Amino acid sequence: MRPLEGMRVIALEHAVAAPLCSRHLADLGADVIKIERPGEGDFARNYDNYVNGICSHFVWLNRGKRSLTLDVKQPSARRVLDQLVAGADVLIQNLAPGAAARLGLSHEALKPANPGLVVCDISGYGESGPMVQKKAYDLLIQAESGLISVTGSPDEPSRVGISIADISTGMYALTGILSALLRRGRTGEGANVKIAMIDALGEWMSYPMLRAAYAGTPPPRSPTSHPAIAPYGAHKTKDGQIIFGLQNEREWAVFCTKAMGRAELATDPRFSTQGARRENRAALTAVIEELFMTMTSVEVAALLDGAGIANGRLNESKDVWDHVQFAARDKWREINTEAGPVRALLPPFTFTDFEAVVGDVPSVGQHTDQILGELGYDAAAIAAMRASQAV
């Protein structure tokens, strides 16, 4: 039995944060019904057309769901939504600030009819404070949270190359929903889980904030190195570069002896402590690269592996697509889309007794007739709703 088998999730969602959360709920076996605008659907369907003509974001975030189109401002469509919510286990929404409450979809409004319902509200800046009505996109939250200030090169800050504010928010929403369902199993009571994007990245920025607040020095922007640990990051080789890092003094001693062949470096005053290595990072890098640049990246990786030192390649996206670890562990599955079959990764969580659901990617409103039929609507009623563009 899949963990969420038999549970129904209603998702009034768009973009990335809520769809990522609900997709993982679908991976775990829930019946996720994605409510979309008639005709247009989730605007994230139009971010790009990189996957055989359809959007890469949408393929990633919406597999395994059923798509139902509803114009919830029309009474007939609203009755459908009310029917679905009345029998749902979870409602997740990341609509514009205040929109869900105006639609009567707050936890407070829904609880009397469905006391076991878990409602998850995702917002940019929370539901109080001076910024409550501001629009929040991933880039803006990266900026407001300070993440951009610690990312990039010394000369220029940079956004993180993926939608990390949305992703962190979606994962905290998933954690909150699963926790609420676990508690409901003991008490029978639902919950209102609230996730703000600024809070999600604020949590992840705790180390830089603590350093800046108590030491007065914000972390420097180092493209591939670590602001507190050395050596840690990219080092040049004869034909490119290698990424490696050390975590403690024991590893430093092993690295000096077994990888560098220079045991005396372990006690060199410039490098004998983490603080000294950090302060003398440039000199340390020069010493390391003096050896590494006589060897290819493959040879350096073999040297580090032999010494038990963690290392990795600086892969491009295509390299990850073809990564030997995914292939060797059978992590790819084929799913269907309206543009044909595509490959999809199994989710990171792995159970020994079941495989996660890796479902197909729905077209806009693909399951509308099916879901309405399950609710008891006959062909004539469905046709009338289509004629009025309620669905």
C-alpha positions in Angstrom: 0.0 0.0 0.0 1.3 3.4 -0.9 1.5 5.8 2.1 -1.2 8.2 0.8 -3.3 5.7 -1.1 -7.0 6.6 -0.8 -6.4 10.3 0.0 -7.6 13.1 -2.1 -5.8 16.4 -2.6 -7.4 19.4 -4.2 -4.7 21.8 -5.6 -5.6 25.4 -6.5 -2.1 26.0 -7.7 0.2 27.6 -10.3 3.9 28.1 -11.0 6.3 26.0 -8.8 6.0 25.9 -5.0 2.5 24.4 -4.6 2.8 22.1 -7.7 6.1 20.7 -6.4 4.4 19.9 -3.1 1.3 18.3 -4.6 3.4 16.3 -7.1 5.2 14.6 -4.3 1.8 13.9 -2.7 0.9 12.2 -6.0 4.2 10.3 -5.9 3.2 8.9 -2.6 -0.1 7.7 -3.9 -2.6 10.5 -3.3 -5.3 11.3 -5.9 -4.3 14.9 -6.7 -6.9 17.0 -8.6 -5.3 20.1 -10.1 -7.8 22.9 -10.6 -7.0 24.9 -13.7 -8.5 27.8 -15.6 -10.6 26.7 -18.6 -8.7 27.1 -21.8 -5.5 28.6 -20.4 -4.7 26.3 -17.5 -1.8 26.9 -15.1 0.2 29.8 -16.6 3.4 27.8 -16.0 2.3 25.6 -18.9 3.6 28.5 -21.1 7.0 29.2 -19.4 8.8 27.5 -22.2 8.4 24.8 -24.9 11.6 22.8 -24.4 10.1 19.3 -24.0 8.8 18.4 -27.4 6.9 21.6 -27.5 5.6 21.7 -24.0 7.0 23.3 -20.8 9.8 21.7 -19.0 8.6 23.2 -15.7 5.2 21.8 -16.1 6.4 18.3 -17.1 8.6 18.2 -14.0 6.0 19.5 -11.5 2.7 18.0 -12.6 3.0 14.4 -13.4 0.6 12.0 -11.8 -2.1 14.6 -11.3 -5.6 14.8 -12.8 -6.5 18.1 -14.4 -10.0 19.6 -13.9 -10.9 23.0 -15.4 -13.2 25.2 -13.4 -14.2 28.8 -13.6 -14.9 29.0 -9.9 -16.6 32.4 -10.2 -19.5 30.6 -12.0 -22.0 29.0 -9.6 -22.1 25.6 -11.3 -18.3 25.3 -11.2 -18.2 26.5 -7.6 -20.6 23.7 -6.7 -18.2 21.2 -8.2 -15.3 22.7 -6.2 -17.4 22.6 -3.0 -18.3 18.9 -3.6 -14.6 18.1 -4.1 -13.4 20.0 -1.0 -16.1 18.4 1.2 -14.7 15.0 0.5 -11.0 15.9 0.3 -8.2 15.2 2.8 -6.0 18.1 1.7 -6.5 21.5 0.1 -3.4 23.3 -1.1 -3.3 26.7 -2.6 -0.9 29.4 -3.6 -3.3 31.9 -5.1 -2.7 35.7 -4.9 -2.7 37.1 -1.4 -6.2 37.0 0.1 -7.8 35.3 -3.0 -8.5 31.9 -1.2 -10.2 33.7 1.7 -12.3 35.8 -0.7 -13.4 32.6 -2.4 -14.5 31.1 1.0 -11.7 28.6 1.0 -10.0 29.5 4.2 -9.5 26.7 6.8 -11.9 28.6 9.1 -14.7 28.6 6.5 -14.2 25.0 5.4 -13.6 23.3 8.8 -17.3 23.1 9.9 -18.2 20.9 6.9 -14.9 19.0 6.8 -13.2 19.0 10.2 -10.5 16.6 9.2 -9.4 18.7 6.2 -5.8 19.9 6.1 -5.5 23.2 4.4 -2.1 24.4 3.2 -1.8 28.1 2.4 1.4 29.2 0.6 2.2 32.9 0.4 5.2 35.1 -0.4 5.5 37.0 2.9 3.0 35.5 5.3 -0.4 36.8 6.2 0.5 39.8 8.3 3.1 42.6 8.2 3.7 45.5 5.8 4.6 43.2 2.8 1.6 41.0 3.0 0.1 42.2 -0.3 3.4 42.3 -2.3 3.7 39.8 -5.1 6.4 37.3 -4.6 8.3 35.5 -7.3 11.3 33.2 -6.8 13.9 35.9 -7.9 12.3 38.5 -5.6 12.4 36.1 -2.6 16.0 35.2 -3.3 16.8 38.9 -3.2 14.7 39.8 -0.1 16.1 36.8 1.8 19.7 37.8 1.2 20.5 34.7 -0.8 21.6 36.6 -3.8 24.0 38.6 -1.6 26.0 35.4 -0.8 25.8 33.9 -4.3 28.0 34.6 -7.3 31.4 36.1 -7.7 33.3 38.7 -5.6 32.4 41.3 -8.2 28.8 40.4 -9.0 26.0 38.7 -7.0 23.8 36.2 -8.7 20.5 34.4 -8.3 20.7 30.7 -7.8 20.2 29.0 -11.1 17.1 27.0 -10.1 13.9 28.2 -8.4 15.3 27.5 -5.0 12.8 29.8 -3.1 9.9 27.9 -4.7 11.5 24.5 -4.2 12.3 25.1 -0.5 8.7 26.4 0.1 7.2 23.4 -1.7 9.2 21.0 0.4 8.3 22.7 3.7 4.7 22.6 2.6 5.0 18.9 2.0 6.5 18.4 5.4 3.8 20.4 7.1 1.0 18.6 5.3 2.4 15.1 6.1 2.9 16.1 9.7 -0.7 17.4 9.9 -2.0 14.1 8.3 0.0 12.1 10.9 -1.5 14.1 13.7 -5.0 13.7 12.2 -4.5 10.0 12.3 -4.3 10.3 16.1 -6.8 13.0 16.8 -9.2 13.1 13.8 -8.6 16.9 13.5 -7.5 18.7 10.4 -5.1 21.6 10.4 -4.2 24.9 8.7 -0.6 24.8 7.5 0.8 28.1 6.5 4.1 28.4 4.5 5.7 31.7 3.5 8.4 31.8 0.9 10.4 34.4 2.9 10.3 32.0 5.9 11.6 29.1 3.9 14.6 30.8 2.6 15.1 32.7 5.8 15.6 29.3 7.5 18.1 28.4 4.9 20.0 31.7 5.4 20.5 31.1 9.1 24.2 30.5 8.8 25.0 33.8 6.9 22.6 35.7 9.2 24.3 34.3 12.3 27.7 35.1 11.0 26.8 38.6 10.0 24.9 39.4 13.2 27.5 38.0 15.7 30.8 38.3 13.8 30.0 41.4 11.8 31.3 39.8 8.6 28.9 38.6 5.9 30.1 35.5 4.0 32.2 36.5 1.0 30.9 35.4 -2.4 33.0 32.5 -3.6 31.7 30.9 -6.8 32.6 27.3 -5.9 34.4 27.5 -2.6 33.1 27.5 1.0 33.2 30.7 3.0 34.3 28.9 6.2 36.1 25.8 5.0 39.4 25.3 3.1 40.3 23.6 0.9 36.8 23.2 -0.4 35.8 23.8 -4.0 37.2 23.8 -7.6 40.9 23.3 -8.2 42.6 23.4 -11.6 44.0 20.3 -13.2 46.0 19.6 -16.3 42.9 19.4 -18.4 40.2 21.2 -16.4 39.3 21.2 -12.8 38.2 18.9 -9.9 35.8 19.7 -7.1 36.9 18.4 -3.7 36.5 19.3 0.0 37.7 18.5 3.5 35.6 18.7 6.6 38.0 18.4 9.5 41.6 18.3 10.8 41.7 14.5 10.5 40.9 14.7 6.8 43.4 17.5 6.3 46.2 15.3 7.7 45.2 12.4 5.5 45.0 14.7 2.4 48.5 16.0 3.1 50.0 12.6 3.6 48.2 10.3 1.2 47.1 12.7 -1.6 49.7 15.4 -1.6 52.6 13.2 -0.4 53.7 16.1 1.8 53.1 15.3 5.4 54.8 18.5 6.5 51.9 20.6 5.2 49.7 19.3 8.0 51.7 21.2 10.6 52.7 24.2 8.4 51.5 27.3 10.4 49.8 28.7 7.4 47.6 25.7 7.1 47.6 23.8 10.4 44.1 24.9 11.5 40.8 25.6 9.7 41.1 29.3 10.5 44.6 29.5 9.2 43.7 27.7 5.9 40.8 30.0 5.5 42.9 33.1 5.9 45.6 31.7 3.6 43.3 30.3 1.0 45.1 31.7 -2.0 48.5 30.2 -0.9 46.9 26.9 -0.1 45.2 26.7 -3.5 48.5 27.5 -5.2 50.2 24.6 -3.3 47.5 22.2 -4.2 47.3 23.2 -7.8 51.1 22.9 -8.2 50.5 19.1 -8.0 47.0 18.9 -9.5 48.0 20.7 -12.7 50.6 18.0 -13.5 47.7 15.5 -13.7 44.4 15.1 -15.6 41.1 15.4 -13.8 40.6 11.7 -14.0 44.0 11.1 -12.4 43.3 13.6 -9.7 40.0 12.0 -8.9 41.7 8.6 -8.7 44.3 10.0 -6.4 41.7 11.5 -4.1 39.5 8.4 -4.1 42.6 6.4 -3.1 43.1 8.7 -0.2 39.5 8.6 0.8 39.0 12.3 0.0 35.5 13.4 -1.2 35.5 14.7 -4.7 33.3 15.2 -7.7 33.1 16.4 -11.3 31.7 19.8 -12.3 28.9 18.3 -14.5 26.7 20.1 -17.0 23.0 19.4 -17.1 23.4 16.9 -19.9 26.0 15.0 -17.9 23.5 14.6 -15.1 20.9 13.4 -17.6 23.3 10.6 -18.5 24.7 10.1 -15.0 26.0 6.6 -14.3 24.4 6.5 -10.8 20.9 7.1 -12.1 21.3 4.4 -14.8 22.9 1.9 -12.5 20.2 2.3 -9.9 17.3 2.2 -12.4 16.1 5.7 -11.5 14.5 6.6 -14.8 10.9 5.9 -15.8 8.9 6.7 -19.0 5.8 8.8 -18.7 3.3 10.1 -21.2 2.6 13.7 -22.1 0.3 15.3 -24.7 3.5 15.6 -26.8 4.5 12.0 -26.4 6.6 9.9 -24.0 9.4 11.5 -21.9 11.8 10.3 -19.3 11.3 11.2 -15.6 13.3 10.6 -12.5 11.8 8.6 -9.6 11.5 10.9 -6.6 14.3 11.0 -4.0 12.4 9.1 -1.3 12.7 5.3 -1.8 10.7 2.6 0.0 11.7 -1.0 0.0 8.2 -2.3 -0.3 6.7 -0.1 -3.0 7.7 2.1 -5.9 6.5 5.7 -6.0 3.9 6.7 -8.5 5.4 8.3 -11.6 2.3 9.2 -13.4 1.6 11.0 -16.7 1.5 14.7 -17.3 -2.1 15.9 -17.9 -3.2 18.2 -20.7 -5.5 21.1 -19.7 -8.7 19.7 -18.4 -7.9 16.2 -19.5 -9.8 14.6 -16.6 -12.7 17.1 -16.3 -15.4 14.7 -17.7 -14.0 11.8 -15.6 -14.1 13.7 -12.3 -17.5 15.3 -13.0 -18.8 11.8 -13.7 -17.4 10.5 -10.4 -19.4 13.4 -8.7 -22.6 12.2 -10.3 -22.9 14.6 -13.3 -24.4 13.1 -16.4 -23.5 13.9 -20.0 -26.1 16.5 -20.4 -25.1 18.4 -17.2 -21.4 18.3 -18.3 -22.3 19.5 -21.8 -24.3 22.4 -20.2 -21.3 23.4 -18.1 -19.0 23.3 -21.1 -21.5 25.5 -23.1 -21.4 28.1 -20.4 -17.6 27.8 -20.1 -17.9 26.9 -16.4 -15.4 24.0 -17.2 
